[in-house]
Amino acid sequence: MRNQLVLKIKAVVSIITYLLSYKALVLLITMISLLGCNSTFTHNTFGSDLKVLNNIEDLHVLKSENSMIAVSGSLQGRVFTSSSNGLKGKSYGWFKREAVLNRSFKKKFSNLGGEDRMWFGPQYGKYNLFFESGDTFEDANSRIAPDLDTLQFKIKLKTDKEVVSTGRMHIKNYQNYIFNIDVERKISILGKNKIEKNLNVYVDDKVSYVGFETVTKMVNIGANKWSKETGLISIWILGCIIPTDNTVAIIPTTGHIDEVTNYFTPLDDSRMQIKDGFVYYKADANYLNKIGILPQNTVPVFGSYSPELNLLTIVEFSFENSPYYVNSKKENNSDPYGGDVINIFNDGVTPTAGPFGPFYEVESSSAAKELEVGEEIIHTSRTYHFKGDEEYLDQISLNVLGVKLSDRVKL
């Protein structure tokens, strides 16, 4: 009897051990699976990103039918990400998830990313805002103006369709000139009728969509008129977008163009081509580079297309014919106001910088102006995403950008 009891106990222990091992194995597989999903940003849904972003106290979701955008008015009117298909839809914007999760963004948030955020230019040159006077333009010396890094805006208005916030900022340039400015950011989600009217397109029912608008106003509240001799600044809008291997930016241009402004690294035909007045640029977050379009070649709209996601992105913005666009070339340039209007940044690695994402960045800048005290600069940017079969996106691309996606240069 004793031997039989021992055998039964051993059998029970073996079964329990097996079950515990099985559960451990299942748990391990589940954890690996979850970690794999979280490391690949293109797999995130808007809902899963929202769970992370809820660590931000004033996070607000603007909605219009299935369109959703996640914004923070206090973090200087930042749009973090968007979806064209509700909580289960793809999350289109990149933001620094770890900074939100560990709450380090509370100490500095200029590098949080997001689909639309406000900075000021120029980044380099004799009037830049990112280096202390006398420092060389090495990556290690780059710094962010304290107010751009930590100043939280006050919320003026918050509804289910828009958020307005304001802040007073002090920004110092390379010549130690201080710009005292009052800034207002207004973020609005756009309904289907407004999107169709803005772009003069028809959005088929088989296409999901999201569109939002940001209006940034900067007022000179200092004691003196701004002068180009002491430096001018511009409103600089940047949007971090999730890349895919075959994402290509499509930039229509005007006038004669046979080259773009090129930053940081060399380019060849595998990464950028100009054909029939269109600039095609590979935006795969796999080669750190940046290009720019000068005002004489600027059409105030551009886009990108990801064939993997069947996703067409459009950016349109306010643009004026001005002699003053700040020059952000990485040098003490001789023409500080001969800069770009449109920029595309592609993430990657150099010996001294990167990677930052992965993301690619869509950027536009306002003109710089010699503002009198009380005068203002206003810059409007609108971002749209359309997801659907290429045959439906073709007509939108043709109407807005001037070229069918099926006819695009494939890099």
C-alpha positions in Angstrom: 0.0 0.0 0.0 2.8 2.4 0.9 4.5 1.8 -2.4 1.3 2.4 -4.3 0.8 5.7 -2.4 4.3 6.8 -3.2 3.7 6.0 -6.9 0.4 8.0 -6.9 2.1 11.0 -5.3 4.9 10.9 -7.9 2.3 10.7 -10.6 0.4 13.7 -9.3 3.7 15.7 -8.9 4.7 14.8 -12.5 1.3 16.1 -13.8 1.5 19.3 -11.8 5.1 19.9 -13.0 4.0 19.3 -16.6 1.1 21.7 -16.3 3.3 24.4 -14.6 5.9 24.0 -17.4 3.2 24.2 -20.0 1.8 27.3 -18.5 5.3 28.8 -18.2 6.0 28.0 -21.9 2.7 29.5 -23.0 3.5 32.6 -20.9 7.0 32.9 -22.3 5.6 32.6 -25.9 3.0 35.2 -25.2 5.6 37.6 -23.7 7.9 37.1 -26.7 5.0 37.8 -29.0 4.0 40.9 -27.2 7.6 42.2 -27.1 7.9 41.6 -30.8 4.7 43.5 -31.6 5.9 46.5 -29.5 9.2 46.7 -31.2 7.7 47.0 -34.6 5.9 50.4 -34.7 4.0 49.8 -37.9 2.0 47.1 -36.1 0.6 49.4 -33.4 -3.1 50.3 -33.5 -4.4 53.7 -32.5 -6.0 52.0 -29.5 -2.7 50.4 -28.2 -0.9 53.8 -28.7 -3.7 55.5 -26.8 -3.1 53.2 -23.8 0.5 54.5 -23.7 -0.5 58.1 -24.3 -3.0 58.1 -21.4 0.1 58.6 -19.2 -0.1 62.2 -20.4 -2.5 64.1 -18.1 -4.2 66.4 -20.6 -4.3 63.9 -23.5 -7.4 64.7 -25.6 -8.8 62.6 -28.5 -10.6 64.6 -31.3 -13.1 62.5 -33.3 -15.0 62.8 -36.6 -16.8 59.5 -37.6 -14.0 56.9 -37.8 -11.2 59.6 -37.8 -9.3 60.1 -34.5 -6.3 62.1 -33.4 -4.6 62.2 -30.1 -3.4 65.6 -29.0 -2.0 67.5 -26.0 -2.6 71.2 -25.7 -0.3 71.7 -22.8 2.6 70.0 -24.6 2.6 73.0 -26.9 -0.3 71.9 -29.1 1.2 68.5 -30.1 -0.6 66.0 -32.3 0.8 62.6 -31.3 -0.8 60.3 -33.8 -4.0 59.6 -35.9 -6.2 56.9 -37.2 -8.5 56.6 -40.2 -10.3 53.6 -38.7 -11.0 54.2 -35.1 -9.3 52.5 -32.2 -8.5 49.4 -34.3 -7.0 51.3 -37.1 -3.3 51.8 -37.8 -1.6 54.5 -35.7 0.1 56.7 -38.3 2.3 59.0 -36.2 5.6 58.1 -34.4 6.2 59.3 -30.9 8.8 58.3 -28.2 6.8 55.7 -26.3 9.5 55.0 -23.7 9.6 58.7 -22.7 5.8 58.6 -22.2 5.8 55.3 -20.3 8.7 56.3 -17.9 7.3 59.9 -17.7 10.7 61.4 -18.5 8.8 63.7 -20.9 7.8 65.7 -17.8 11.3 67.0 -17.6 11.8 67.6 -21.3 9.5 67.0 -24.2 11.0 68.7 -27.3 12.1 65.2 -28.6 8.8 63.5 -28.0 8.0 63.4 -31.7 4.4 63.3 -32.9 2.6 63.8 -36.2 2.6 67.6 -35.8 4.7 69.7 -33.5 6.0 73.2 -33.4 9.7 74.2 -33.5 11.4 77.3 -34.7 14.1 77.8 -37.3 16.9 78.1 -38.3 18.6 74.9 -37.0 22.1 75.9 -38.2 23.9 79.0 -39.5 24.9 82.3 -38.0 21.4 83.0 -36.6 20.5 79.5 -35.5 18.5 78.7 -32.4 20.1 75.4 -31.5 23.7 76.2 -30.5 25.3 78.5 -27.9 27.2 81.4 -29.3 30.7 80.4 -30.4 30.0 76.7 -30.4 30.9 74.6 -33.5 28.0 73.0 -35.2 28.7 69.5 -34.0 25.9 67.2 -32.9 27.3 67.0 -29.4 26.9 70.8 -29.0 23.3 70.9 -30.1 20.8 72.1 -27.5 17.1 73.0 -27.3 15.9 76.3 -26.1 14.6 75.8 -22.5 11.1 77.2 -23.3 10.8 74.8 -26.2 11.8 71.9 -24.0 9.8 72.4 -20.9 7.2 75.3 -21.1 3.7 74.0 -20.8 1.0 75.9 -22.6 -2.3 77.0 -21.1 -5.5 75.6 -22.5 -7.8 78.2 -23.9 -10.4 75.9 -25.5 -11.1 72.2 -25.6 -14.0 70.5 -27.5 -14.5 67.2 -29.3 -13.3 68.8 -32.5 -10.5 71.3 -31.5 -8.0 72.3 -28.9 -6.5 75.8 -28.5 -3.5 76.5 -26.2 -1.1 79.4 -25.7 2.3 80.2 -24.2 4.8 83.0 -23.8 8.3 82.0 -24.9 11.8 83.4 -24.9 14.1 82.0 -27.6 17.8 83.0 -27.9 19.8 82.8 -31.2 23.4 82.2 -31.9 24.0 86.0 -31.8 22.5 86.1 -28.3 19.5 88.0 -29.5 16.4 87.0 -27.5 13.0 86.7 -29.2 10.1 87.4 -26.8 7.0 85.8 -28.4 3.4 84.9 -27.6 2.5 81.6 -29.3 -1.0 80.1 -30.0 -1.6 76.6 -31.4 -5.1 75.6 -32.6 -5.6 71.9 -33.6 -8.8 70.9 -35.4 -9.9 67.5 -36.8 -11.5 67.7 -40.2 -14.7 66.0 -41.4 -15.1 64.3 -44.8 -16.8 67.3 -46.4 -14.1 69.6 -45.3 -11.4 67.3 -46.5 -13.0 66.9 -49.9 -13.5 70.7 -50.2 -9.9 71.5 -49.1 -8.4 69.1 -51.6 -11.1 69.3 -54.3 -11.3 65.5 -54.3 -14.0 62.8 -53.9 -13.2 60.2 -51.2 -14.8 56.9 -52.1 -16.6 54.9 -49.4 -13.9 52.2 -49.8 -11.2 54.6 -48.6 -10.7 55.3 -44.9 -9.5 58.8 -44.1 -8.3 61.2 -41.4 -7.4 64.8 -41.7 -6.4 67.5 -39.2 -5.3 71.1 -39.3 -2.9 73.1 -37.0 -2.7 76.8 -37.0 0.3 78.3 -35.3 0.5 82.0 -34.5 3.6 83.8 -33.3 3.5 87.4 -32.0 6.4 89.7 -31.3 5.8 90.9 -27.7 9.3 92.2 -27.2 10.4 95.8 -26.9 11.9 96.2 -30.4 11.2 95.4 -34.1 13.0 92.2 -35.3 15.8 92.8 -37.8 17.5 90.6 -40.3 20.8 92.0 -39.1 20.3 90.4 -35.6 18.5 87.4 -37.0 14.9 86.3 -37.8 13.0 83.2 -36.9 10.4 81.1 -38.6 7.6 78.8 -37.5 8.8 75.2 -38.3 6.2 72.4 -38.3 7.4 68.9 -38.2 5.5 65.6 -38.4 7.0 62.2 -37.6 5.3 59.4 -39.7 5.7 55.6 -39.4 7.8 54.4 -42.3 7.8 51.2 -44.4 10.5 49.8 -46.6 9.0 51.2 -49.8 7.6 54.5 -48.6 8.4 57.2 -51.1 7.8 61.0 -50.6 6.3 62.7 -53.7 6.9 66.4 -54.0 5.5 68.4 -56.9 7.5 71.5 -57.8 7.3 74.6 -60.0 9.9 76.3 -62.1 13.1 74.6 -63.3 14.5 72.1 -60.8 17.3 69.7 -61.3 18.5 69.4 -57.7 17.3 69.7 -54.1 19.0 71.0 -51.0 20.8 68.0 -49.5 21.7 67.6 -45.8 24.1 65.4 -43.8 24.8 62.5 -46.3 25.3 61.9 -50.0 22.3 60.9 -52.2 22.1 58.7 -55.3 19.4 57.6 -57.7 18.4 54.7 -55.4 17.3 57.3 -52.8 16.2 60.4 -54.7 15.1 61.1 -58.3 13.7 64.2 -60.0 11.4 63.4 -63.0 9.0 65.6 -64.9 9.1 68.2 -62.1 8.4 65.8 -59.3 10.9 64.9 -56.5 10.7 61.3 -55.4 12.5 60.6 -52.1 12.9 57.2 -50.3 11.5 57.6 -46.8 12.3 54.2 -45.2 14.1 55.4 -42.0 17.1 53.4 -43.1 19.5 56.2 -44.2 19.9 59.4 -42.3 19.4 62.3 -44.7 17.3 65.3 -45.3 16.2 67.2 -48.4 14.8 70.6 -49.0 12.8 72.6 -51.6 13.6 76.3 -52.1 10.7 78.8 -52.3 11.1 79.3 -56.1 10.3 75.6 -56.6 7.7 75.3 -53.9 4.1 74.1 -54.5 2.4 74.2 -51.1 1.5 70.6 -51.0 3.4 67.3 -51.0 2.8 63.7 -50.0 4.1 60.2 -49.5 2.9 56.7 -50.3 3.4 53.4 -48.6 2.4 50.4 -50.9 2.7 48.0 -47.9 0.0 49.9 -46.0 -1.9 51.2 -49.1 -1.5 54.6 -47.4 -1.4 58.0 -49.1 -0.4 60.9 -46.9 -0.9 64.5 -48.0 0.5 67.6 -46.4 -0.7 71.1 -47.5 0.4 74.3 -45.9 0.2 78.1 -46.1 2.8 79.7 -48.3 3.8 83.2 -49.3 6.2 84.6 -51.8 8.9 86.0 -49.5 12.6 86.7 -49.8 13.2 85.5 -46.3 13.2 81.8 -45.6 15.7 80.8 -42.9 18.7 78.8 -44.0 19.4 75.7 -41.9 22.4 74.4 -43.8 25.0 73.0 -41.4 27.5 75.8 -41.9 28.0 79.5 -41.3 26.2 80.2 -44.5 26.7 83.4 -46.5 22.9 83.6 -47.3 21.1 83.2 -44.0 17.7 83.8 -45.6 18.1 81.6 -48.7 16.6 78.6 -47.1 13.9 75.9 -47.8 10.2 75.9 -47.4 9.6 72.1 -47.5 11.9 69.5 -45.9 11.7 65.7 -45.7 13.9 64.1 -43.0 14.7 60.4 -43.2 15.9 58.6 -40.1 19.0 56.5 -39.9 22.5 56.3 -38.5 25.7 58.4 -39.0 28.9 58.1 -37.0 27.7 60.9 -34.7 23.9 60.7 -34.7 20.8 58.5 -35.0 18.7 56.5 -35.1 16.0 58.7 -33.7 12.9 56.7 -34.5 12.2 54.9 -36.8 10.3 57.6 -38.6 10.4 59.9 -41.5 9.5 63.5 -41.0 7.3 65.9 -43.1 8.2 69.5 -42.5 7.2 73.0 -43.7 8.3 76.4 -42.6 6.8 79.9 -42.6 8.6 82.8 -44.0 10.7 84.9 -41.6 9.7 88.5 -41.1 11.0 91.7 -39.5 8.0 91.9 -37.2 7.1 95.2 -35.5 6.1 94.9 -31.9 2.6 93.4 -31.8 2.8 92.0 -35.4 2.4 88.2 -36.0 3.3 85.3 -38.3 0.6 82.6 -38.9 1.4 79.3 -40.4 -1.2 76.7 -41.2 -0.5 73.0 -41.9 -3.0 70.2 -42.8 -2.2 66.5 -42.7 -4.3 63.9 -44.4 -4.1 60.1 -44.6 -6.1 58.0 -47.1 -6.0 54.2 -46.8 -7.4 52.0 -49.5 -6.7 50.2 -52.8 -4.4 52.0 -55.1 -7.0 52.4 -57.8 -9.0 54.6 -55.4 -6.0 56.5 -54.2 -4.8 57.1 -57.7 -7.4 59.8 -58.4 -6.8 61.6 -55.1 -3.0 61.6 -55.8 -3.6 62.9 -59.4 -5.9 65.6 -58.3 -3.8 66.8 -55.4 -0.2 66.0 -56.3 -0.5 65.9 -60.1 0.6 62.3 -60.6 -1.0 58.9 -60.2 0.6 56.6 -57.6 0.7 53.9 -60.3 2.9 56.2 -62.3 5.3 57.2 -59.5 9.0 56.5 -59.5 9.7 53.4 -57.4 12.9 53.7 -55.4 
